[in-house]
Amino acid sequence: MSENKENRRSIDIVGLFLLLWNKRKRIFINCTIAFLLAIVIAFSMPKKYTSEVVMAPEISANNGLDALGEVASLAGVNLGGMTSGDDALYPELYPQIINSTPFLMDVLSTEVVSVKGDSMTVYDYLDKHTRTAWWVKIYSVPVAYLKRTFSSPEEGGAVSAASADSPQNQLTKKQFSVLKKLEKSISVEVDKGNFVVTVSVTMQDKKIATAVASVISEKLTKYIEEYRSAKARKDLQYTEQLYEEFKEKYIAAQSVYAEYANLHQNVVNKKYQVELLRLENEMELAFGVYSQTAQALEMSRAKVQENTPVCVVIQPAYVPVKASSPKKLMMAALYVFLAFFGTSAWIIIKDRIVNKKR
């Protein structure tokens, strides 16, 4: 029985092979058509180039402001998370920062130079100097007509990110479309193991792609530095306020003590001696708090300097040599494989149907 099954299987395989061999002309024609179609599609698609920037942000473990927390507690103030030690801006948030509307609008207003030497903004390049495939142009004509026909007057206005009283936060549909085009051309990957950030920019002009990648890395570094510096400067400003406040209290305690001592120089009464001792203790306590505040002030000033630089560029943006897409050989191989597989499957199925009818 097993020998009969093996013989049937071998007969089926040989029969299928002979069937496909007899239809080899049809398979060859279909594969050739698929190959030519892949070549036409590949050459119709505009070339795109990808430029990358690899950055390693500095991760701070603590703020170094424990002394500030101690001084604030003496003043009856709880700083909460200001001295907790963890940074609120983690590398996992960098993709959201880069894809935010204010960040992208800032990139769109940047001046860049194309391969041909033309100077323009990123907005003008994406709006006027990018090519699309021919089938996209054919498809866009009826779609645009249908949108104009069935869209209401309200839909033709601006895309607002806030209220109408804030023109700077209001985008037209055209601006929103260009912004989305820029967002699609940017890719941000974060290695969760070592927090290395890779920013990739894909555009049709390789020099503009490189320039945009460099601009994004610079603006992201500046954003991070301003964020962390803002926290440190806020802490410094608060420490300076405490310093001035405790300095005035110490000077006032000194004045009260000196005035009282001068008025009762020759007095032997115990009551006056106790009062003088109390004023001296208050002056020493004020001096202690003032001294601790002065130390915290120096630490806060050092913290502002410590926060820069916070991001190191491991691999700067470079002008790519080869286009990243379309990959013509891969497309041709895929189309030929699909044509061969589809034609073979159709021949086999059609043959089985004809045999069943017989």
N, C-alpha and C positions, 0 to 999 in steps of 0.2 A: 504493500500500500504506500509506504513512504517513498519507494522508488518511483511509483506512478505519479505521486504528487510532485516530486522533484523534476520528473520528465515534463509534466504539464507546465511547471513554472518556467523551465528552460525553453520550452516551445513558445510560451507566451512572450517571454523576453525577446527571443529571436524573431517572433512574428511582429512584435512592436517595432523592433529595429528595422526589419525589412519594410514594414509599412512606412516608417519615417524616411527610409532611404528611397523608396519609390516616390515619395512626395518631396524629395530634397529640393527640387526646383522651386516649389511654392515656398518652402522654408527659407531658401536662399533669397528669393525675391522680397519676402517680408522683412528679413533681417537687413537687407540692403536698404529698403525703404526706411526702416527704423533708424539705421545708421545715418542716412542722409537727413532725416528729420531731426535727429539729435544734433548734427552739425549745424543745421540751419538755426535751430533754437539757441544753441550755445553761442554762435556768432552774432545772433540778434540781441543777446543780453549784454548790457554794458559791463566792461571790466570793473572790478572793485578791488581796492587795495586795503590791507589791514596793517595798522601801526599800533604797537603796544608800548605801554609804560609799566614798569614793575616798581612798586614802592613798598617800603617797610616802615610803617608808622611806629612811633615810640609809644609804648604802653607804660603809663605811670602807675606805680603801685599805691602810693599815698601822696597826700598833698604836702606833707611836711609842716603842717600848721598846728601841731599838738599844743604848742605854747600859746597860740592864739586862742584855742579852745579853753585852756586854763584861765587865761586872762578874762575871756568873755564870761566864764562861769563866776569869776569874782565879781563881775559887774552885774550878775543876775540875768545874763543873756544866754540862751541855748542856741548854738549855731547849727545844730542838727546835722544835715548831710554835708555841711561845708568842710568838716574835718573828718569825715568818715573814711576817706582814703581811696575810694574807687572813682575812676574817671567815668563820666556819663556818656562820653563820645567814644564808642567802640568801633572797630573796623567794620563790624557787621552793618553799621548804619551808613557806611560810605556810599553804597549803591543808591540808597534813598536820598542822600544829600545830592549826589550827582544828577539824579533824575528829577530833582525838584524843579519847579517852574522858575523860581528866581535864578538858580544856578544855570539852567539851560539858556535862559534869556540873556544872561551875562556872557555866556559862550557865543551865542548868536551875534552879539554886537562886536565881536573881536575881528580885527582886520587880519586877513591871511593873503598869501600870494600863491597862485596856482602854478602848475608846471609850465604854462605858457608865459608866466611872468606878470599876469594880470592881478592887480590888487583889488580886493573886495572884502566885504564882511561875510561871515559864515552864513548869515541869513540870506544874502543875495546869491551866494553860491548854491545853496540848497533850493532856492526858489526859482532861479533862472538858468543855472549852468549845469544841471544834472540831466542825464538822458534816461529814457525809459524804453523798454522793448516795444516793437510795433504792435503786438497784440494788446498791450496795455493802453496804447493810444486809441485803438479801435474800440476797446471795451469802455473807455472813459467817456466817449462821445454820447452814447445812449444813456449811460448812467447820469451824466451831468444834465442831460435834457430832462430826464425823469425827476431829478432833484429840483430843478427849476420849476417844473410843472406842478409838482405835488407839495412842495414846501410852502409853509405858511410864512407871512411877512415877519413874524416874530423870530423864526428860525434863521433868518438872514442876518441877524445882528451879531453882536460880539459875544464871545465866550468869556464870561466874567468869573474871576476867581474870588471876588469880594463884592461889595456893594457898588452901585453905579456912581457913588460919590468918590470912588477911588480909581481914577483913570489909570494910574500906574499899575494897578492889579487887574486890568481889563484887557483881554486879548481879542483881536478879530479872528474870524474863522480861518483866514489865510495864515495869520501868525500862529494860531494853534496847530494848523496842519504842518507848517514848517518845523515847529517845535517837536511835534511827534515824529517827524522824519529824522530829526537830529537824535531824539531819544532812541529810536530803533537802530541807529548806526553806532551806538555806544554800548559796550558790554563791560560789566564790572564783576570780577571774580575775587572772592576773599578766601584765602587758605586758612581754615579754622585752626590748623595746627600751629603755624607760626605767624599768623595774621599778615601774611604778605598779600598785597593788593595788586591785581593786574587789571589795568584799564586798556581796553581795545577799542579802536575807532576804525570803522570800515566805511570808505567813501570811494567815489570814482576817480578822484584826483589824489595821487599818492602824497604829494607835498602838503595838500590841505589836510589830509588824514593825519599826517605827522604833526602838523601845526596844531590841529585841534587836540590831539592826544597830549601834546606838551602844555597847551593852555589849560586843559582839564587838570593835569597833575599840579600845575602851579597854583591854580585857583583852589583846588582841594587842600593843598598844603597851607595856603594862606588862610583858608577858612578854619582849618584845624588850629593853626597858631593863634588866630584871633579869638577863637572860642576858649582855648585854654588860657590865653593871656587875659581874656576878659574875666575869667574866674579868679585868676591870681590878682589882677588889679582891683577887682571888687573886694577881695580879702584885704589887700593892701590899704584900700581906702577906709575900710572899716577899722583896721588896726590904727591908722593915723588918727581917726576920730577918737578912739579909745586913748591913744597916746596923749593927744591934746587935752582930753577931759581929765585924765589922771594927773597930768602935769599941772594943770590949774588947781586941782584939789591938793596936790602936794605943796605947791607954792602958797596956797591959802592957809594950809595947816602950818607951814613954816612961819608965816606972818603972824598968825594968832599966837603961836608959841613964843615967838620973839617978843611980841608986844606985851604979853602977860608976864613974861620973865623980867622985862625992863620995868614994868610998873610995880613989881613986888620983889625987888632985889634984896632989901633988908628985912623982909618979913620972915619971922620964924614960926608963924602959926602953921600947925599941921594941916589945916584945911587948905591953905594956899599951896602947901607942898604937894598934897594929894592931887589938887587940880593941875599943878604944873606937871606932875608925872603922867596924868591922864593925857594932857595935851602933847607931851613928848611921845607917848605911845601911839597916839593918832597920827602924829607926824611921821613916825617910823613906819607905821602900817601903810600910810599913803606913799611913802618912798618905796616900800617893797613892791606895791602894785605898779607904781610908776616905772620901777626898774624892770619888772617882768614885761610890761608893755613895750618898753624900749627894745628888749631882746626880741619879742615877737615881731616888732616893726622891722628889725634887721632881717629876720627870717623871711618875712613877707616880701621884702625887696629882693632878697636872693631868689625867692621862688619865681618872681617875674622873669628874672634872667635865666632861670633853670628851664623854663618852658620852651625855649627856642634853641636849636631847631627841634621839631617834633616829628618830622617825616623825612626819610632818606630815600632818594631815588636810586634804586639798584640798577635798573636798566632804563636809560632815557629813550625817548621816542626816536626812531630811525626811519628813514625813507625806505619803504619796502622795494625789493627788486622785482619780485614776481607778483602777479595778481592772485588774490586769494579766491576769487570766483569770477566767472564760472569755470568749473573744472571740466574741460571739454572731453578729455579721454574717459574720465569716469562716467560722464553723462552718456557718451557713445556706447561704452561697455554695458551700462545699465539698460539702455534702450534696446540694444541687440539681444541681450539676455531675455528681456521681457518679450520681445518679438519671437524669439526661438521657443521659449516656454509656452507662450500663448498659442502660437501656430501649431506646435506639437500637440498640445492638449486638445485643440479644436479638431485636428486630424484624427486623433485616437477616439474622441467622443463621437465624432461623426461616423467613424467606421463601426463602432459598437452599435450605434442606432440602426445603421443599415443592416448589420448582421441580425439584429433582433427582428427587424421587419421581415427578413427572408425566412 
